[in-house]
Structures are given as C-alpha cells and as structure tokens.
Amino acid sequence: MREVEDHYRGLSRQLTIEEWRTQPLRSTILDNLARLTSALQ
C-alpha cells in the first residue's frame, strides 16, 4: 500500500490557496458532490 501512496504522491503537486480560490464553479460543485457521496461508495 505504501508503494501505491508514494507513486501517487510522486505524480501530484501542491495546490496553492490562490489556485483553490480561482477554480471554476463546476469544479467546486463536483468536489462537493464527491465529498457528499463518498460514504455511499
């Protein structure tokens, strides 16, 4: 499991607060929807 986590971490980058605040409304809605339905998956 640690190898998978390390692999994903190697592919990712840190999101800045400026990027988070300027993301499109569509992304915000999809993020919130995923958060709401995560317990159902």
N, C-alpha and C positions, 0 to 999 in steps of 0.2 A: 504494500500500500504506500509506503514511503517513497518508492521509486516513481509511482504514478504522480504523487503530490509534487515531488521535485521536478518531474517533467513539465507539469502544468505551470509551476512557478517559473521555470525557465522560459516558457513561452509568453508569460504575462509581463505587464508593465504597470507601474503605479499610476493610478488615476489622480489627477490633481483636483483640488476643490473648484478651480475655475472651469475645468472640463466638465465636472459633475453638474455645476450650476448652469452651464450653457448647452446641455444636451437637449435634443429635441423633445417636445412633449410626448411624442409617440414612444420614445424610449422610456421615459418616466412612467407612462401608463403600463407598458409591457413589463417593466421591472416590478411595479407594484402588483400587477396581476400574478406574476410568477411567485412573488412573496406570499400572496393570499392563498394560492393553490398548492404551495409546496407541501403542506401537511397531507394533502389528498393523494400525492404521487407516491 
